[in-house]
Amino acid sequence: MVQGTEGYRFQNWASTYSCHPELYFEPTSVEEVRQILELAKQRSKRVKIVGCGHSPSDIACTDDYLIRLNKLNKLLQVDKKQQRVTVEAGMLLSHLNEELASLGLALSNIGAVSDLTVGGVIGTGTHNTGIQHGILATQVLNDLDTHLKQSEYFRFFWFPHTDKVTVFYADRTDKPVKASSSWLWDYAIGYYLLELLLWISAFFPRLVPWITQLFFWLIYSVKGEQVNRSDKAFNFECLFKQHVSDWAVPIEQTGKALGQLKEWLERNPDVRAHFPVEVRFARGDEILLSPCYKQNSCFMNIIMYRPYGKELPRERYWAAYEQIMKRNGGRPHWAKAHSCVRQDFEKMYPAFHKFCSIREQLDPSGMFLNNYLEKAFF
Ligand SMILES: Cc1cc2nc3c(=O)[nH]c(=O)nc-3n(C[C@H](O)[C@H](O)[C@H](O)COP(=O)(O)OP(=O)(O)OC[C@H]3O[C@@H](n4cnc5c(N)ncnc54)[C@H](O)[C@@H]3O)c2cc1C
């Protein structure tokens, strides 16, 4: 169990602010951070992280528990091709600068000093200058904009109940076809295995996160490049029968909406979500009832499989998903399952009434309506 120190006095770099936390910690692992947070929760204490203490304010001060991450300061991963590194939040920028230089890389912008931690500069909006450059936090690796610019057809899969994501980049090319194959799919082994395991999970729902992990490692964790005809590149194996819901949120809401979905699933561990949550992007348009009407959008597609036709519980997951999408300005895909009615669409689409009057002119007797459309328009 990680030990806290009593009697520690914290002072910021400029000696303008100080505090006497009840306990001071220097954890050496994520597990120890978890233990400290658990202790704080049990004792109703507040927790503050301090980086280098360079902030010229009392932002890092607390009377309760203070955690310094100076021992969580390692370089974890390097992807030279993507010009990306993964580091722990307690790493000093001065250390990071050296690591990057040895790789022939550099941050595209840093502030006036480097005696700061990665966590501190990200958390406080640290900046320098250059109208083409954002604050330092915009260089953080999972920056959606970077991915969207990097590839013409970018999308990613999130694997519910895990932190795993698989990213797909696709671009046009003149190169000859070089398709890779997987024995799991070529002989339909993956297909049969997944359907069987999901069917078993109807009786042992706790298996779902394990199945998700297993398939991530078997199939989706593999890095690879292939060249294929465009139709073959766009189509992908949708496996067997499933329920699907797919809402478009304004692109700026992507991180927030996905984060809220993940958080909701974590708060409700008895709800099991199937993989993948497929995240795709589309340009805004001027089509009156397009989910992308006047906004660049992110489609977030959730699924629940029906192994051998068996229905698995999805009502709570579906309802929570819809609420999150609505809260983030979402609009449902017209073809996929949703529970929206006219009142919802009126709020979602600024041109809803214009569309309705055009529809009424073109079909005054309602000849082209059905139940689904009546719910949407009446
Ligand atoms: C001489 C000097 C020059 C500066 N130059 C610039 C500049 O050019 N541009 C600019 O924008 N700013 C500048 N600053 C401000 C500086 O960038 C910020 O104060 C920065 O946050 C300091 O980093 P730190 O690691 O010392 O963070 P701290 O001051 O220790 O902490 C700042 C905040 O970040 C939080 N935090 C730290 N680590 C984590 C973590 N791992 N997880 C969650 N929260 C965390 C803390 O809880 C606290 O709220 C300067 C400051 C000084 C003293």
Ligand as a Chemical Component Dictionary entry (heavy atoms), coordinates in Angstrom:
data_LIG
# 
_chem_comp.id                   LIG 
_chem_comp.type                 NON-POLYMER 
_chem_comp.pdbx_formal_charge   0 
_chem_comp.three_letter_code    LIG 
# 
loop_
_chem_comp_atom.comp_id 
_chem_comp_atom.atom_id 
_chem_comp_atom.alt_atom_id 
_chem_comp_atom.type_symbol 
_chem_comp_atom.charge 
_chem_comp_atom.model_Cartn_x 
_chem_comp_atom.model_Cartn_y 
_chem_comp_atom.model_Cartn_z 
_chem_comp_atom.pdbx_ordinal 
LIG C1  C1  C 0 8.964  30.976 -15.892 1  
LIG C2  C2  C 0 7.623  30.505 -16.426 2  
LIG C3  C3  C 0 7.388  30.592 -17.771 3  
LIG C4  C4  C 0 6.140  30.220 -18.286 4  
LIG N1  N1  N 0 5.927  30.326 -19.620 5  
LIG C5  C5  C 0 4.717  30.040 -20.121 6  
LIG C6  C6  C 0 4.432  30.195 -21.519 7  
LIG O1  O1  O 0 5.282  30.571 -22.307 8  
LIG N2  N2  N 0 3.179  29.894 -21.957 9  
LIG C7  C7  C 0 2.212  29.493 -21.103 10 
LIG O2  O2  O 0 1.081  29.254 -21.556 11 
LIG N3  N3  N 0 2.453  29.305 -19.788 12 
LIG C8  C8  C 0 3.659  29.576 -19.290 13 
LIG N4  N4  N 0 3.898  29.381 -17.964 14 
LIG C9  C9  C 0 2.840  28.728 -17.155 15 
LIG C10 C10 C 0 3.072  27.200 -17.179 16 
LIG O3  O3  O 0 3.101  26.708 -18.476 17 
LIG C11 C11 C 0 1.925  26.477 -16.476 18 
LIG O4  O4  O 0 1.828  27.017 -15.188 19 
LIG C12 C12 C 0 2.132  24.958 -16.413 20 
LIG O5  O5  O 0 0.918  24.378 -15.989 21 
LIG C13 C13 C 0 3.171  24.547 -15.432 22 
LIG O6  O6  O 0 3.364  23.148 -15.477 23 
LIG P1  P1  P 0 3.618  22.361 -14.131 24 
LIG O7  O7  O 0 4.007  20.977 -14.517 25 
LIG O8  O8  O 0 4.568  23.119 -13.290 26 
LIG O9  O9  O 0 2.146  22.348 -13.483 27 
LIG P2  P2  P 0 1.702  22.727 -12.014 28 
LIG O10 O10 O 0 1.851  24.193 -11.807 29 
LIG O11 O11 O 0 2.365  21.831 -11.049 30 
LIG O12 O12 O 0 0.169  22.332 -12.076 31 
LIG C14 C14 C 0 -0.704 23.088 -12.892 32 
LIG C15 C15 C 0 -2.081 22.415 -12.925 33 
LIG O13 O13 O 0 -1.979 21.223 -13.704 34 
LIG C16 C16 C 0 -2.506 20.142 -12.929 35 
LIG N5  N5  N 0 -1.756 18.946 -13.277 36 
LIG C17 C17 C 0 -0.418 18.798 -13.343 37 
LIG N6  N6  N 0 -0.105 17.550 -13.704 38 
LIG C18 C18 C 0 -1.302 16.893 -13.871 39 
LIG C19 C19 C 0 -1.646 15.580 -14.231 40 
LIG N7  N7  N 0 -0.719 14.668 -14.494 41 
LIG N8  N8  N 0 -2.948 15.269 -14.294 42 
LIG C20 C20 C 0 -3.906 16.175 -14.019 43 
LIG N9  N9  N 0 -3.629 17.448 -13.671 44 
LIG C21 C21 C 0 -2.329 17.790 -13.602 45 
LIG C22 C22 C 0 -2.325 20.549 -11.488 46 
LIG O14 O14 O 0 -3.237 19.872 -10.643 47 
LIG C23 C23 C 0 -2.625 22.014 -11.565 48 
LIG O15 O15 O 0 -4.027 22.218 -11.561 49 
LIG C24 C24 C 0 5.120  29.735 -17.412 50 
LIG C25 C25 C 0 5.390  29.624 -16.039 51 
LIG C26 C26 C 0 6.629  30.012 -15.551 52 
LIG C27 C27 C 0 6.895  29.919 -14.088 53 
# 
loop_
_chem_comp_bond.comp_id 
_chem_comp_bond.atom_id_1 
_chem_comp_bond.atom_id_2 
_chem_comp_bond.value_order 
_chem_comp_bond.pdbx_ordinal 
LIG C1  C2  SING 1  
LIG C2  C3  SING 2  
LIG C2  C26 DOUB 3  
LIG C3  C4  DOUB 4  
LIG C4  N1  SING 5  
LIG C4  C24 SING 6  
LIG N1  C5  DOUB 7  
LIG C5  C6  SING 8  
LIG C5  C8  SING 9  
LIG C6  O1  DOUB 10 
LIG C6  N2  SING 11 
LIG N2  C7  SING 12 
LIG C7  O2  DOUB 13 
LIG C7  N3  SING 14 
LIG N3  C8  DOUB 15 
LIG C8  N4  SING 16 
LIG N4  C9  SING 17 
LIG N4  C24 SING 18 
LIG C9  C10 SING 19 
LIG C10 O3  SING 20 
LIG C10 C11 SING 21 
LIG C11 O4  SING 22 
LIG C11 C12 SING 23 
LIG C12 O5  SING 24 
LIG C12 C13 SING 25 
LIG C13 O6  SING 26 
LIG O6  P1  SING 27 
LIG P1  O7  DOUB 28 
LIG P1  O8  SING 29 
LIG P1  O9  SING 30 
LIG O9  P2  SING 31 
LIG P2  O10 DOUB 32 
LIG P2  O11 SING 33 
LIG P2  O12 SING 34 
LIG O12 C14 SING 35 
LIG C14 C15 SING 36 
LIG C15 O13 SING 37 
LIG C15 C23 SING 38 
LIG O13 C16 SING 39 
LIG C16 N5  SING 40 
LIG C16 C22 SING 41 
LIG N5  C17 SING 42 
LIG N5  C21 SING 43 
LIG C17 N6  DOUB 44 
LIG N6  C18 SING 45 
LIG C18 C19 SING 46 
LIG C18 C21 DOUB 47 
LIG C19 N7  SING 48 
LIG C19 N8  DOUB 49 
LIG N8  C20 SING 50 
LIG C20 N9  DOUB 51 
LIG N9  C21 SING 52 
LIG C22 O14 SING 53 
LIG C22 C23 SING 54 
LIG C23 O15 SING 55 
LIG C24 C25 DOUB 56 
LIG C25 C26 SING 57 
LIG C26 C27 SING 58 
# 
